[in-house]
Structure formats: structure tokens, C-alpha cells
Amino acid sequence: MEQLQGDKGMGAHDNYDWAVQVIKSVILQRQVQAARQVNAVQLALYYSVGQYISVHSRSGQWGKGAIDYISRRLQEQLPGLRGFSPANIKLMRTFYEEWSPRKLTHLFDDKNAQSTESQSIVNSLVATDELEWLQKSDIFTVTLGMTLEEFQAVSFTHHSMILREVKDVAERAYYVRLSATEQLSVTRLKAAIANDMYRHRGQMPNNFELALRDTRSALKAVEMFRDEYLLDFINVEELGARDKEDIDERVLENAIVHNIRDFIMTFGRDFTFMGNQYRIEAHGKEHFIDLLFYNRELTALVAIELKTGPFKAAYLGQLNMYLQLLDDYVRKPQENQSIGIILCSDAEKPYVEYAVRDYAKPMGVAVYKTRDEMPEKLRRALPSMEDLRKLL
């Protein structure tokens, strides 16, 4: 009774708003779960249809017009059916053929280095029923390095793009996993592939393995950060500069803050923005960190210092001081060491690795590219500035 009476008072709406948020959270979680289940069923359907089409069309049993005829008749007999155009049916065939366990056996069939473990995987693949492949989570994970749930969480449109744009199986698995874990849109996936994110991951020069006390945290940090980031929402001409070196660092920072959601998506999952020009006062002095984030997976603060010119060794000293301040005055007892990233226009990797190795605080150096510097292939893969403004 006391609670009910309290709801009628000044704080009633606060209680109701909290209830709305709780119920909303449950609804959204269930919607995501339902969508994933539907997607898994759809992928299994397309895989089985793809197998059927492959077996009959590749063996010469059907003529050239078979798929067009089948598509047309399906539309006639199932009015309103979507997703079974001739082009889509061919994509289903490709989906089956490229992810067939039989095709994947060659990954573990190196005659020059045949191990007992690889032979066991080959035997498991050969013994796997084609139509049960999408339920064999243990073989799936060992073979491709991603979970079955990640594979099933990615839409058929994403899968089709990956199969079309990427030929290496390990690289395909990486982009499937990236799409699932970071919930990439098709546009962002296309940009990630065009920017060759697969080969940029884990390449940033850093001292994480030496400076981070926890080995697992060090490995996570190495894998999470890349050596190059594409800030495609920044257009040098729109900032009124002749080239990138003419951009003032504060102008660059403001452009990033204005597009902070895109910036976080560029850096990866589980980042929370804590502020720009983040102020820390210590020993009567004020210090300002350009951009401060918190990463849930690393359980650590991440400080980013922006430099519009090429890397200079002196930047590391400044960043080291900021990390010391964060650890002493901001970091919570349960959190890991703070991590620092210098984001600059250019850096020679061997020189950075030499300069950073003796610092005690974990830090790394990455470079960025703006929209103006992208190759034409990548520029075509990205939305226009007007499209980005609408999205934001």
C-alpha cells in the first residue's frame, strides 16, 4: 500500500518511466532473439534450396532456362512470394556451394603438413550431412573460427556480399563474425571490405603485451585496434582546408564529435563516449584529453589524442602523462589499466615500434584517412555526405 500511495505522489512518473524502460528492454531483447531465429531458419532454407539447385543444374540435368522457369512458376503458385527471383536463386546456389563442408575439406588437406588433428577435421567434414551442416556447431567453430550463432545472425544479403567480394574462406569468416558482433549495416560491411579491414586488424604498433599486466587483456587490445582508420565522414574540402595538414586539430576533433556515432562504429564494438577535451586537474595543473572512451570488453578507459600531422616521438610522453592521470584520478578499482591511442595522419611503423617499447603505460599509434584520400573503389562503396547526415 505504501508503494502504491507513493506512486500517486511526486515520484510516480519516475517509477512509471523506469517500468517503461524495463519493459522496453525486454521487448527489444525478445525481438532480437526472434529476428535471429527467423534469420537462422531462412538461411537453412536458402542453403537447402541452393543444394537442390546446385545438384541438378551443375550435373547437366537441367537446361539453361531452368532457374528462370522455376522462379516464374514459384511466383505464380505462391503469390506474394519474395526472395526467389532468378538472381536470388543463383545466390542460394552460391551460398550452398561456397559453405559446403565438402569444399572446406581442402583447408585441412595440406599434403606437406598433414597432422592427426587436421585429418580428424577432414574426416568430420566428409561425414557431415550437407543439410545438417548449419546445426553442427562444434565442427563449424573448429573449421571456420566463428560460432554457428554468429553465422546464423548475419542476413542473407550480408552473406551474399561477402561471398561476392571476398574469396579467401578465413577472410570470409572474419567478415561474417564482424557483421554479427558489431551489427554492421550492408553499407558499413561494404566499406569494411573495401578498406581491407581484415588485414589491418592487429597491426597497430603498440606496447600492449609489455605494458598490460594481464595477458588476456593485452591480446584483446592487440586484436581490437587497427593500424589505420577510415574517417569517411570527414571531408577536407568541407572543413575549408587545402589538404589534411592544414586542418586544425580542434576542427578535426569537433568534426569527430559531431559524427561521434560513426566514429565509434569505426573503432568497433563496446565503446562508450565519455567526452572530448576531458578535464583532469592534478597538482594545481589542468590537463585536457582530446577524446575519452570506455570499452566494456577491455574494461578500460581509452584515451585518444588527435594529431593532424605525422607521428612524433614527443607525442608519446604527453600521452603517457594522460594515462598516468587517468589511472590515478579517474579509473575505478575494478577496471584495467587505461589505454592510449595516438591518431595521426602518418606514421612509420618501425619507428613507432622503436619509440613506444620502453613506455610503461599501454599505448599505440594509428593513422587515419579522410574521405578525400580514399581510393575510387572505396569511395564508391560509401554513402554520400548527404546520406550520412540523414542517417545521423
RODO-2510 file (C-alpha; in nm, 4 decimals, decimal comma):
residues 392
     n   res          X          Y          Z
     1     m     0,0000     0,0000     0,0000
     2     e     0,2796     0,2391     0,0851
     3     q     0,4335     0,1837    -0,2596
     4     l     0,1021     0,2390    -0,4350
     5     q     0,0406     0,5565    -0,2387
     6     g     0,3896     0,6728    -0,3196
     7     d     0,3183     0,6275    -0,6898
     8     k     0,0437     0,8865    -0,6579
     9     g     0,2885     1,1419    -0,5266
    10     m     0,5632     1,3459    -0,6851
    11     g     0,7766     1,0464    -0,7898
    12     a     0,5032     0,8448    -0,9638
    13     h     0,6069     0,9334    -1,3171
    14     d     0,9676     0,8443    -1,2400
    15     n     0,8541     0,4984    -1,1314
    16     y     0,6427     0,4588    -1,4425
    17     d     0,9264     0,5746    -1,6677
    18     w     1,1548     0,3178    -1,5069
    19     a     0,8932     0,0490    -1,5690
    20     v     0,8681     0,1597    -1,9320
    21     q     1,2431     0,1240    -1,9741
    22     v     1,2449    -0,2230    -1,8168
    23     i     0,9592    -0,3459    -2,0350
    24     k     1,1099    -0,1802    -2,3433
    25     s     1,4426    -0,3549    -2,2775
    26     v     1,2710    -0,6949    -2,2508
    27     i     1,0722    -0,6342    -2,5706
    28     l     1,3829    -0,5335    -2,7661
    29     q     1,5775    -0,8353    -2,6392
    30     r     1,2959    -1,0695    -2,7417
    31     q     1,2663    -0,9000    -3,0807
    32     v     1,6387    -0,9509    -3,1434
    33     q     1,6127    -1,3161    -3,0389
    34     a     1,3087    -1,3688    -3,2626
    35     a     1,4804    -1,1986    -3,5574
    36     r     1,7858    -1,4200    -3,5151
    37     q     1,5708    -1,7322    -3,5048
    38     v     1,3870    -1,6256    -3,8190
    39     n     1,7181    -1,5478    -3,9908
    40     a     1,8601    -1,8886    -3,8961
    41     v     1,5541    -2,0627    -4,0414
    42     q     1,5780    -1,8546    -4,3585
    43     l     1,9474    -1,9334    -4,4055
    44     a     1,8764    -2,3057    -4,3595
    45     l     1,6010    -2,2816    -4,6209
    46     y     1,8232    -2,0998    -4,8704
    47     y     2,1049    -2,3465    -4,8056
    48     s     1,8828    -2,6473    -4,8774
    49     v     1,7316    -2,4832    -5,1879
    50     g     2,0838    -2,3928    -5,3004
    51     q     2,1942    -2,7545    -5,2618
    52     y     1,8989    -2,8813    -5,4650
    53     i     1,9599    -2,6267    -5,7416
    54     s     2,3337    -2,6989    -5,7435
    55     v     2,2988    -3,0763    -5,7695
    56     h     2,0594    -3,0571    -6,0648
    57     s     2,1924    -2,7538    -6,2533
    58     r     2,5624    -2,8402    -6,2310
    59     s     2,5165    -3,2019    -6,3413
    60     g     2,3680    -3,1092    -6,6770
    61     q     2,0224    -3,2438    -6,5889
    62     w     1,8643    -2,9032    -6,6419
    63     g     1,8830    -2,6657    -6,9352
    64     k     1,9941    -2,3002    -6,9235
    65     g     1,6414    -2,1657    -6,8704
    66     a     1,5568    -2,3913    -6,5764
    67     i     1,6155    -2,1369    -6,2973
    68     d     1,4147    -1,8663    -6,4751
    69     y     1,1289    -2,1103    -6,5261
    70     i     1,1365    -2,2316    -6,1648
    71     s     1,1349    -1,8735    -6,0346
    72     r     0,8409    -1,7748    -6,2535
    73     r     0,6339    -2,0806    -6,1605
    74     l     0,7013    -2,0279    -5,7905
    75     q     0,5717    -1,6725    -5,8207
    76     e     0,2569    -1,7993    -5,9963
    77     q     0,1844    -2,0734    -5,7460
    78     l     0,2794    -1,8736    -5,4350
    79     p     0,1530    -1,5169    -5,4998
    80     g     0,3412    -1,2601    -5,2943
    81     l     0,6471    -1,4833    -5,2509
    82     r     0,9590    -1,2695    -5,2152
    83     g     1,3269    -1,3538    -5,2416
    84     f     1,3047    -1,6191    -5,5143
    85     s     1,3942    -1,4213    -5,8240
    86     p     1,6308    -1,5958    -6,0695
    87     a     1,9201    -1,3866    -5,9365
    88     n     1,8424    -1,4777    -5,5754
    89     i     1,8075    -1,8468    -5,6529
    90     k     2,1542    -1,8366    -5,8108
    91     l     2,2816    -1,6656    -5,4944
    92     m     2,1342    -1,9521    -5,2905
    93     r     2,3268    -2,1952    -5,5069
    94     t     2,6462    -1,9975    -5,4461
    95     f     2,5680    -1,9815    -5,0717
    96     y     2,5460    -2,3605    -5,0582
    97     e     2,8463    -2,4274    -5,2790
    98     e     3,0823    -2,1870    -5,1030
    99     w     2,9908    -2,3020    -4,7499
   100     s     2,9621    -2,6722    -4,8330
   101     p     3,1583    -2,8907    -4,5865
   102     r     3,2939    -3,0849    -4,8821
   103     k     3,4535    -2,7707    -5,0250
   104     l     3,6060    -2,6754    -4,6903
   105     t     3,7970    -3,0015    -4,6558
   106     h     4,0802    -2,8580    -4,8670
   107     l     4,1595    -2,6127    -4,5845
   108     f     4,2858    -2,9049    -4,3777
   109     d     4,4200    -3,1211    -4,6557
   110     d     4,7741    -2,9913    -4,6895
   111     k     4,9749    -3,2906    -4,8110
   112     n     5,3013    -3,1351    -4,6913
   113     a     5,1827    -3,0941    -4,3323
   114     q     4,9076    -3,3410    -4,2617
   115     s     4,8520    -3,3676    -3,8864
   116     t     4,6336    -3,6042    -3,6885
   117     e     4,4170    -3,3103    -3,5814
   118     s     4,3637    -3,1816    -3,9368
   119     q     4,2887    -3,5326    -4,0623
   120     s     4,0279    -3,5678    -3,7887
   121     i     3,8633    -3,2426    -3,9037
   122     v     3,8649    -3,3612    -4,2665
   123     n     3,7001    -3,6882    -4,1623
   124     s     3,4366    -3,4987    -3,9634
   125     l     3,3608    -3,2720    -4,2578
   126     v     3,3318    -3,5594    -4,5020
   127     a     3,0998    -3,7426    -4,2635
   128     t     2,8782    -3,4394    -4,2088
   129     d     2,5412    -3,4484    -4,3786
   130     e     2,5105    -3,1439    -4,6035
   131     l     2,1675    -3,0421    -4,4756
   132     e     2,2768    -3,0769    -4,1118
   133     w     2,5835    -2,8586    -4,1651
   134     l     2,4146    -2,5495    -4,0214
   135     q     2,3405    -2,7380    -3,6981
   136     k     2,6914    -2,8827    -3,6449
   137     s     2,8129    -2,6078    -3,4125
   138     d     3,1237    -2,7888    -3,2872
   139     i     3,2623    -2,8709    -3,6335
   140     f     3,1559    -2,5288    -3,7568
   141     t     3,3530    -2,3439    -3,4884
   142     v     3,6682    -2,5548    -3,5230
   143     t     3,6644    -2,5307    -3,9016
   144     l     3,5835    -2,1634    -3,9552
   145     g     3,6836    -1,9900    -3,6315
   146     m     3,3395    -1,8418    -3,5684
   147     t     3,0367    -1,9659    -3,3831
   148     l     2,7303    -2,1062    -3,5515
   149     e     2,5250    -1,8365    -3,3792
   150     e     2,7376    -1,5649    -3,5416
   151     f     2,6949    -1,7256    -3,8839
   152     q     2,3182    -1,7504    -3,8396
   153     a     2,2843    -1,3935    -3,7090
   154     v     2,4033    -1,2438    -4,0410
   155     s     2,1442    -1,1754    -4,3092
   156     f     2,1480    -1,3457    -4,6483
   157     t     2,2190    -1,0071    -4,8078
   158     h     2,5342    -0,9739    -4,5959
   159     h     2,6376    -1,3300    -4,6757
   160     s     2,5892    -1,2727    -5,0486
   161     m     2,8044    -0,9585    -5,0428
   162     i     3,0823    -1,1348    -4,8529
   163     l     3,0799    -1,4283    -5,0955
   164     r     3,0874    -1,1925    -5,3929
   165     e     3,3604    -0,9580    -5,2683
   166     v     3,5863    -1,1938    -5,0698
   167     k     3,7431    -1,5169    -5,1976
   168     d     3,9505    -1,6438    -4,9032
   169     v     3,7497    -1,8600    -4,6610
   170     a     3,9231    -1,7350    -4,3455
   171     e     3,8668    -1,3763    -4,4575
   172     r     3,5017    -1,4506    -4,5291
   173     a     3,4615    -1,5958    -4,1807
   174     y     3,6172    -1,2798    -4,0350
   175     y     3,3645    -1,0514    -4,2086
   176     v     3,0727    -1,2746    -4,1116
   177     r     3,1853    -1,2579    -3,7496
   178     l     3,2451    -0,8822    -3,7731
   179     s     2,8959    -0,8284    -3,9173
   180     a     2,7414    -1,0316    -3,6361
   181     t     2,9331    -0,8922    -3,3392
   182     e     2,9213    -0,5269    -3,4486
   183     q     2,5813    -0,5477    -3,6199
   184     l     2,7150    -0,3870    -3,9357
   185     s     2,4757    -0,2489    -4,1917
   186     v     2,5264    -0,3617    -4,5509
   187     t     2,6792    -0,0223    -4,6300
   188     r     2,9267    -0,0480    -4,3422
   189     l     3,0149    -0,4047    -4,4338
   190     k     3,0862    -0,2993    -4,7907
   191     a     3,3109    -0,0191    -4,6632
   192     a     3,4933    -0,2562    -4,4247
   193     i     3,5678    -0,4977    -4,7090
   194     a     3,6763    -0,2199    -4,9453
   195     n     3,9028    -0,0774    -4,6726
   196     d     4,0577    -0,4256    -4,6237
   197     m     3,9836    -0,4263    -4,2521
   198     y     4,0777    -0,7960    -4,2344
   199     r     4,4450    -0,7197    -4,2997
   200     h     4,4564    -0,4036    -4,0866
   201     r     4,3383    -0,5707    -3,7661
   202     g     4,6006    -0,6345    -3,5006
   203     q     4,8634    -0,4421    -3,6987
   204     m     4,8839    -0,1219    -3,4952
   205     p     5,2350    -0,0656    -3,3490
   206     n     5,1954    -0,0789    -2,9703
   207     n     5,3472    -0,1956    -2,6426
   208     f     5,0342    -0,3716    -2,5096
   209     e     5,1980    -0,7085    -2,4467
   210     l     5,4743    -0,5448    -2,2409
   211     a     5,2688    -0,2791    -2,0593
   212     l     4,9439    -0,4608    -1,9803
   213     r     4,9851    -0,6863    -1,6803
   214     d     4,7014    -0,9203    -1,7767
   215     t     4,7912    -1,1327    -2,0815
   216     r     4,4290    -1,1767    -2,1896
   217     s     4,3697    -0,8015    -2,1815
   218     a     4,6835    -0,7481    -2,3892
   219     l     4,5700    -0,9973    -2,6536
   220     k     4,2232    -0,8410    -2,6643
   221     a     4,3711    -0,4935    -2,7081
   222     v     4,6073    -0,6091    -2,9836
   223     e     4,3189    -0,7654    -3,1744
   224     m     4,0761    -0,4781    -3,1168
   225     f     4,2760    -0,1856    -3,2546
   226     r     4,3909    -0,1452    -3,6138
   227     d     4,6815     0,0404    -3,7704
   228     e     4,4579     0,2510    -3,9957
   229     y     4,1132     0,4045    -3,9563
   230     l     3,8935     0,5498    -4,2254
   231     l     3,7172     0,8643    -4,1078
   232     d     3,4959     0,8757    -4,4150
   233     f     3,2611     1,1320    -4,2577
   234     i     3,5390     1,3948    -4,2675
   235     n     3,5703     1,5874    -4,5912
   236     v     3,8775     1,8127    -4,6046
   237     e     3,7157     2,0498    -4,8534
   238     e     3,4088     2,0959    -4,6334
   239     l     3,6381     2,1891    -4,3434
   240     g     3,7828     2,4669    -4,5556
   241     a     4,1343     2,3256    -4,5816
   242     r     4,3562     2,2716    -4,8836
   243     d     4,4835     1,9376    -4,7514
   244     k     4,4809     1,7319    -4,4328
   245     e     4,7831     1,9014    -4,2755
   246     d     4,6034     2,2350    -4,2940
   247     i     4,3246     2,1120    -4,0662
   248     d     4,3429     2,2484    -3,7133
   249     e     4,3342     1,9676    -3,4538
   250     r     4,0390     2,1237    -3,2724
   251     v     3,8451     2,1439    -3,6000
   252     l     3,9186     1,7752    -3,6601
   253     e     3,8102     1,6947    -3,3050
   254     n     3,4831     1,8856    -3,3498
   255     a     3,4151     1,7004    -3,6737
   256     i     3,4636     1,3683    -3,4936
   257     v     3,2433     1,4724    -3,2006
   258     h     2,9741     1,5872    -3,4433
   259     n     2,9867     1,2428    -3,6016
   260     i     3,0592     1,0515    -3,2815
   261     r     2,8300     0,7610    -3,3622
   262     d     3,0144     0,6973    -3,6890
   263     f     3,3476     0,7310    -3,5102
   264     i     3,2507     0,4687    -3,2512
   265     m     3,1322     0,2357    -3,5281
   266     t     3,4683     0,2846    -3,6973
   267     f     3,6600     0,1881    -3,3847
   268     g     3,4482    -0,1166    -3,3066
   269     r     3,2074    -0,2616    -3,0555
   270     d     3,1509    -0,1838    -2,6875
   271     f     3,2851     0,1730    -2,6904
   272     t     3,1115     0,4418    -2,4829
   273     f     3,1964     0,8086    -2,5412
   274     m     3,2854     0,9921    -2,2187
   275     g     3,3706     1,3314    -2,3639
   276     n     3,6091     1,5489    -2,5596
   277     q     3,8622     1,7836    -2,4001
   278     y     3,8146     1,5694    -2,0909
   279     r     3,9484     1,7743    -1,7990
   280     i     4,1661     1,6313    -1,5214
   281     e     4,3130     1,8578    -1,2534
   282     a     4,6170     1,7374    -1,0584
   283     h     4,8816     1,9170    -0,8539
   284     g     4,7386     2,2544    -0,9475
   285     k     4,7596     2,1851    -1,3223
   286     e     4,4800     2,1279    -1,5723
   287     h     4,5088     1,8597    -1,8392
   288     f     4,2712     1,8035    -2,1317
   289     i     4,2399     1,4726    -2,3195
   290     d     4,1157     1,5120    -2,6761
   291     l     3,8724     1,2167    -2,6728
   292     l     3,7973     0,9755    -2,3887
   293     f     3,6101     0,6472    -2,4249
   294     y     3,5325     0,3476    -2,2081
   295     n     3,5426    -0,0014    -2,3577
   296     r     3,3313    -0,2665    -2,1892
   297     e     3,5151    -0,5647    -2,3363
   298     l     3,8536    -0,4340    -2,2239
   299     t     3,7049    -0,2910    -1,9009
   300     a     3,9304     0,0063    -1,9535
   301     l     3,9360     0,3762    -2,0307
   302     v     4,0688     0,4551    -2,3790
   303     a     4,2241     0,7973    -2,4407
   304     i     4,2673     0,9179    -2,7987
   305     e     4,4974     1,2059    -2,8878
   306     l     4,4470     1,3605    -3,2323
   307     k     4,7404     1,4848    -3,4390
   308     t     4,6831     1,6254    -3,7858
   309     g     5,0464     1,5848    -3,8879
   310     p     5,2810     1,2837    -3,8947
   311     f     5,3829     1,0963    -3,5792
   312     k     5,6453     1,2477    -3,3461
   313     a     5,8079     1,0629    -3,0569
   314     a     5,7245     1,3546    -2,8235
   315     y     5,3550     1,2682    -2,8531
   316     l     5,4140     0,9503    -2,6524
   317     g     5,5393     1,1427    -2,3497
   318     q     5,2260     1,3555    -2,3433
   319     l     5,0010     1,0512    -2,3818
   320     n     5,1908     0,8645    -2,1087
   321     m     5,1176     1,1525    -1,8702
   322     y     4,7470     1,1439    -1,9568
   323     l     4,7312     0,7696    -1,8913
   324     q     4,9012     0,8159    -1,5558
   325     l     4,6415     1,0797    -1,4624
   326     l     4,3544     0,8573    -1,5745
   327     d     4,4817     0,5625    -1,3722
   328     d     4,5389     0,7750    -1,0606
   329     y     4,2329     1,0024    -1,0676
   330     v     3,9614     0,8531    -1,2925
   331     r     3,9975     0,4749    -1,3173
   332     k     3,7764     0,2615    -1,0881
   333     p     3,9388    -0,0077    -0,8687
   334     q     3,7798    -0,2918    -1,0688
   335     e     3,8915    -0,1549    -1,4058
   336     n     4,2027    -0,2443    -1,6029
   337     q     4,4840    -0,0051    -1,6920
   338     s     4,3888     0,2837    -1,9170
   339     i     4,4962     0,2552    -2,2809
   340     g     4,6121     0,5388    -2,5058
   341     i     4,5958     0,5773    -2,8828
   342     i     4,7631     0,8477    -3,0899
   343     l     4,5673     0,9025    -3,4088
   344     c     4,7759     1,0910    -3,6643
   345     s     4,7949     1,1463    -4,0383
   346     d     5,1055     0,9355    -4,0996
   347     a     5,3445     0,7059    -3,9124
   348     e     5,6363     0,4809    -3,9992
   349     k     5,5665     0,1538    -3,8227
   350     p     5,9280     0,0501    -3,7380
   351     y     5,9999     0,3936    -3,5922
   352     v     5,6819     0,3874    -3,3803
   353     e     5,7588     0,0372    -3,2522
   354     y     6,1065     0,1525    -3,1501
   355     a     5,9768     0,4691    -2,9796
   356     v     5,6941     0,3065    -2,7839
   357     r     5,8657    -0,0041    -2,6489
   358     d     6,0127     0,1419    -2,3272
   359     y     5,6993     0,3213    -2,2039
   360     a     5,5282     0,1642    -1,9019
   361     k     5,1752     0,2689    -1,9983
   362     p     4,9914     0,0719    -2,2721
   363     m     4,9681     0,2806    -2,5884
   364     g     4,9677     0,2512    -2,9641
   365     v     4,9757     0,4664    -3,2764
   366     a     4,7313     0,4521    -3,5669
   367     v     4,6831     0,6624    -3,8772
   368     y     4,3616     0,7913    -4,0255
   369     k     4,2382     0,8647    -4,3742
   370     t     3,9684     1,1122    -4,4681
   371     r     3,7134     1,0759    -4,7432
   372     d     3,9302     1,2778    -4,9837
   373     e     4,2169     1,0267    -4,9637
   374     m     4,0163     0,7135    -5,0335
   375     p     4,0751     0,5133    -5,3491
   376     e     3,7922     0,5443    -5,6004
   377     k     3,6767     0,1861    -5,5350
   378     l     3,6294     0,2594    -5,1657
   379     r     3,4722     0,5992    -5,2255
   380     r     3,2025     0,4356    -5,4382
   381     a     3,1346     0,1873    -5,1576
   382     l     3,0446     0,4595    -4,9065
   383     p     2,7306     0,6703    -4,8700
   384     s     2,7415     1,0366    -4,9666
   385     m     2,7816     1,3101    -4,7053
   386     e     2,4129     1,3924    -4,7519
   387     d     2,3185     1,0288    -4,6845
   388     l     2,5316     1,0320    -4,3692
   389     r     2,3629     1,3484    -4,2456
   390     k     2,0236     1,1816    -4,2915
   391     l     2,1419     0,8740    -4,1004
   392     l     2,2726     1,0868    -3,8154
***
